[in-house]
Each structure stands twice: as C-alpha cells, then as structure tokens.
Amino acid sequence: MKRSFEEMFDGYTKKDGNAWGINWRSSHYQRMKDIITIILPDLKKQHLKVLEAGCATGDMTKLILQYIKDLKIYDAFDISKKAVSICESKKLHPKCRWFVKDLADLHLDGKYDLIVCCDVIYYLPAYQQKKCMDIFYEHLENGGKLFLCVPYEQTEVSRLTRMKGAFVAEREETGFLWLWCKIETVLLKYYNQSKRGHVKKILRKIITDHKLMECCVWMNRRMFSNKYSHMYMLLRKE
C-alpha cells in the first residue's frame, strides 16, 4: 500500500498543487468548508491538541490552523514521504510536527483533543479499519473527538458505523457534491490530457467556478436527493 500512496504524489507540481487539482478544485473547496463547519466548535477550545491522520500535502492542515484560537500542539502524519516533505516545506505553524507513519500501525506518545482523518481510512481493508478505530480511541483524551470523512458508499458507511464501538456519534452528515463531482471528474481528466494551453485555461476556469458548483449542489439536493458524495462523522470518546 505504501508504494501506491507514494505513486499518488509522483504527479505533484508546484503549478497545480498536485495531479488531482486538490488546491483549486471547487468540490474540494466546498468539502473543506463543510468539514470546518462541523468541527469549528472544537477548534475554539483552549490548549488544543490535534492529530491529523493522512495530512497529504497540508491543504486541510492549513485551513484548520486558521480557525484554532489556542493551539498546544498539531501533529500530522502521512504514509508518503514526499507528501510530508511538502508539508514541512510550507512551514505552516511553529507548533506543527510532521511524521511519516502508517495509520494501520500508529503509535504516538500522548493523547489528543481532536483527531481529523479525511479520505484515508476507506483505503484500508476492513480488518485494518477496525484496528484504526481502536487506535484512534486510544489516542484521544476522554471527551475527545474523532472526525471522519469518507466518500459515500453504502457498504463503507455501514461498516464504519458498526466499527465505531465505544465512540458516541455526535454528528453525522452527508455531502451533496455527487453531481458536481461526476462533472468535475470528466473535466479534470480532459484538463490533465490536454496539451493546449488555452483549452486547459478554459477547463480550469470551469472546474474552479464556485457558482457553477453551488448550482449543481442545489440540483443534487432536489433532483438526486439520494445521491451523496461524502459522509461526515463526528464521534466522541466517553
């Protein structure tokens, strides 16, 4: 699995952020906005200790840090050495610590008030997902929160719901980016394949159009209300 994750970052470029366009895709912007809305009350706590599992190139990290009022420590890790190297080069905050680690075999000193894990755990086989949920539980302070974000797939969501174990579900929400993600994926494919500068410019303009994205979200809610893009889960350790 480690090799495949390293390969994901081989297409990283300073121009585009990475091969997925994560730094500029409007769907990513909206998803991060949804995430911040859910975890915002917890980011306002004093002496906050945060762990981000699967930090990738630090885009989510940067956004979360902007909303923290009183940070004690922010630990973040990824299985990709290249991703962690990119994070370190950004020098986001003096209280950030970066690690190259495997989520399925995580051992860190200390406990945290908030653990954030976005678009990571579903890459693992079911038996490792259960192990990861236990690891998260052990790394949280009593009353601490675990935030999970996974692409919506009924089997995956049902499995994670069953695996929450001793966690108490505090909030569960679905994202309505399904329609826009379908469109955006096709556009991004042509963007990456195109050799013509003016074509790439037009495609990028469409992909970054927030109003067009919001229009698709509106249509998704009303015309495809049973089609979801992501599942957001905020769990609490009692």
Legacy VTK file of the C-alpha trace (Angstrom):
# vtk DataFile Version 3.0
C-alpha trace
ASCII
DATASET POLYDATA
POINTS 238 float
0.000 0.000 0.000
2.856 2.387 0.812
4.207 2.195 -2.745
0.809 3.021 -4.234
0.481 6.066 -1.983
3.936 7.253 -2.998
2.879 6.919 -6.624
-0.106 9.188 -5.964
2.275 12.059 -5.265
4.618 11.481 -8.194
2.453 13.830 -10.265
2.843 16.661 -7.782
3.753 20.005 -9.365
4.069 23.474 -7.896
1.881 24.831 -10.688
-1.225 22.764 -9.982
-0.701 21.701 -6.375
-0.959 18.049 -7.399
-2.300 15.811 -10.131
-5.777 15.799 -8.600
-6.074 19.599 -8.624
-6.812 19.490 -4.909
-5.527 23.023 -4.373
-8.032 24.543 -6.770
-10.991 22.217 -7.452
-14.253 23.786 -6.317
-15.513 20.450 -4.943
-12.509 20.296 -2.629
-13.171 23.863 -1.503
-16.788 23.025 -0.653
-15.855 19.825 1.154
-13.295 21.641 3.297
-15.920 24.287 4.049
-18.327 21.545 5.182
-15.639 19.981 7.352
-14.729 23.245 9.086
-18.413 23.946 9.775
-18.718 20.632 11.627
-15.510 20.777 13.692
-15.429 24.564 14.294
-16.776 24.440 17.897
-13.961 22.048 18.823
-11.309 24.258 17.205
-12.163 27.058 19.644
-11.135 25.110 22.743
-8.139 26.155 24.842
-4.766 24.384 24.762
-5.978 22.286 21.836
-4.059 19.158 20.876
-4.792 18.000 17.330
-3.752 14.951 15.337
-4.339 14.828 11.583
-4.193 11.329 10.130
-3.284 11.376 6.442
-2.296 15.019 6.012
-1.332 14.642 2.318
0.224 17.952 1.193
-1.156 20.009 4.080
-4.067 21.832 2.449
-6.563 20.756 5.098
-3.956 21.408 7.779
-3.515 24.993 6.644
-7.253 25.640 6.737
-7.778 24.069 10.166
-4.914 26.097 11.656
-6.619 29.328 10.617
-9.551 28.580 12.935
-7.692 27.382 16.027
-7.612 30.012 18.767
-5.303 28.378 21.309
-3.075 25.631 19.912
-0.877 23.495 22.138
0.309 21.008 19.514
-0.633 19.960 15.991
0.734 16.588 14.944
0.176 15.388 11.390
1.344 12.331 9.514
1.129 10.637 6.159
2.418 7.383 4.736
4.029 9.262 1.829
7.498 10.714 2.453
7.019 13.105 -0.432
3.749 14.421 0.977
5.318 15.012 4.401
8.297 16.730 2.785
5.927 19.118 1.001
4.146 19.844 4.297
7.426 20.586 6.067
8.462 22.998 3.323
5.289 25.049 3.845
6.238 25.941 7.455
2.575 26.332 8.379
2.937 26.765 12.146
5.758 26.505 14.716
3.671 24.042 16.762
3.209 21.649 13.834
5.085 18.360 13.890
5.195 16.152 10.807
5.689 12.383 10.708
5.937 9.641 8.107
3.743 6.908 9.555
1.318 4.152 8.601
-2.166 4.656 10.050
-2.648 0.912 10.497
0.453 0.724 12.711
0.300 4.037 14.576
1.989 4.577 17.935
2.421 8.124 19.245
3.164 9.463 22.714
0.423 11.488 24.331
-3.279 11.932 23.641
-5.290 14.460 21.652
-8.461 16.512 21.950
-9.289 16.166 18.262
-8.276 13.674 15.585
-9.068 14.505 11.959
-8.988 11.764 9.323
-10.233 12.732 5.851
-10.357 10.397 2.843
-7.904 7.898 4.289
-9.450 5.048 6.268
-11.502 3.703 3.356
-8.276 2.809 1.510
-7.641 0.116 4.111
-9.155 -3.385 4.195
-11.982 -3.916 6.691
-9.874 -5.677 9.338
-7.413 -2.768 9.377
-10.225 -0.210 9.554
-11.387 -1.752 12.833
-7.822 -1.661 14.130
-7.553 2.021 13.171
-10.752 2.894 15.025
-9.272 1.272 18.145
-6.024 3.203 17.607
-7.935 6.481 17.321
-9.822 5.691 20.522
-6.600 5.038 22.439
-5.027 8.291 21.187
-7.918 10.502 22.340
-8.388 12.233 25.666
-11.639 11.436 27.465
-14.275 13.609 25.805
-12.036 13.989 22.753
-13.475 13.928 19.237
-12.733 11.905 16.110
-13.770 13.419 12.793
-14.015 11.100 9.786
-14.735 11.996 6.185
-15.159 9.227 3.617
-16.543 9.097 0.067
-20.154 7.955 0.322
-20.582 4.291 -0.478
-23.311 2.481 1.422
-21.238 -0.582 2.313
-18.340 1.573 3.511
-20.536 3.867 5.592
-22.386 0.929 7.161
-19.092 -0.737 8.048
-17.689 2.382 9.730
-20.942 2.880 11.622
-20.663 -0.654 13.006
-16.996 -0.146 13.860
-17.475 2.952 16.000
-17.573 0.686 19.052
-17.298 2.696 22.282
-17.460 6.001 20.397
-20.627 8.065 20.749
-21.929 9.524 17.482
-22.238 13.274 17.974
-22.940 14.306 14.397
-23.399 12.551 11.051
-23.987 14.392 7.784
-23.869 13.700 4.060
-22.378 15.854 1.314
-24.329 16.685 -1.832
-21.448 17.061 -4.284
-22.237 13.842 -6.160
-23.485 15.531 -9.348
-20.728 18.119 -9.470
-18.031 15.516 -8.761
-19.247 13.477 -11.748
-18.916 16.531 -13.996
-15.686 17.703 -12.412
-14.010 14.301 -12.790
-14.580 14.331 -16.552
-13.348 17.915 -16.844
-10.248 17.156 -14.790
-9.471 14.146 -16.977
-9.514 16.297 -20.111
-7.557 19.008 -18.302
-4.741 16.567 -17.488
-4.753 15.094 -21.010
-4.869 18.357 -22.944
-1.650 19.746 -24.427
-3.225 23.053 -25.439
-2.745 25.929 -23.060
-5.943 27.783 -23.942
-8.023 24.602 -23.543
-6.509 23.912 -20.119
-7.226 27.506 -19.125
-10.922 27.179 -20.053
-11.284 23.807 -18.308
-9.593 25.089 -15.176
-11.894 28.111 -15.109
-14.937 25.807 -15.188
-13.526 23.472 -12.526
-12.836 26.399 -10.184
-16.243 28.034 -10.719
-17.865 28.041 -7.263
-21.197 29.350 -8.527
-21.474 26.523 -11.043
-20.561 24.061 -8.303
-23.202 25.536 -5.969
-25.803 25.290 -8.737
-25.010 21.583 -9.112
-25.266 21.096 -5.337
-28.716 22.719 -5.438
-29.755 20.379 -8.272
-28.258 17.413 -6.424
-30.359 18.115 -3.322
-33.584 18.464 -5.286
-33.249 16.070 -8.213
-30.851 13.421 -6.851
-31.531 13.673 -3.118
-30.457 10.064 -2.526
-27.072 10.568 -4.203
-24.323 11.637 -1.821
-20.655 12.451 -2.292
-19.263 12.100 1.225
-20.170 11.021 4.722
-19.043 13.157 7.656
-18.911 11.591 11.130
-18.020 13.344 14.396
-17.525 10.786 17.168
-16.834 11.384 20.860
-14.840 9.307 23.320
-16.715 8.956 26.591
LINES 1 239
238 0 1 2 3 4 5 6 7 8 9 10 11 12 13 14 15 16 17 18 19 20 21 22 23 24 25 26 27 28 29 30 31 32 33 34 35 36 37 38 39 40 41 42 43 44 45 46 47 48 49 50 51 52 53 54 55 56 57 58 59 60 61 62 63 64 65 66 67 68 69 70 71 72 73 74 75 76 77 78 79 80 81 82 83 84 85 86 87 88 89 90 91 92 93 94 95 96 97 98 99 100 101 102 103 104 105 106 107 108 109 110 111 112 113 114 115 116 117 118 119 120 121 122 123 124 125 126 127 128 129 130 131 132 133 134 135 136 137 138 139 140 141 142 143 144 145 146 147 148 149 150 151 152 153 154 155 156 157 158 159 160 161 162 163 164 165 166 167 168 169 170 171 172 173 174 175 176 177 178 179 180 181 182 183 184 185 186 187 188 189 190 191 192 193 194 195 196 197 198 199 200 201 202 203 204 205 206 207 208 209 210 211 212 213 214 215 216 217 218 219 220 221 222 223 224 225 226 227 228 229 230 231 232 233 234 235 236 237
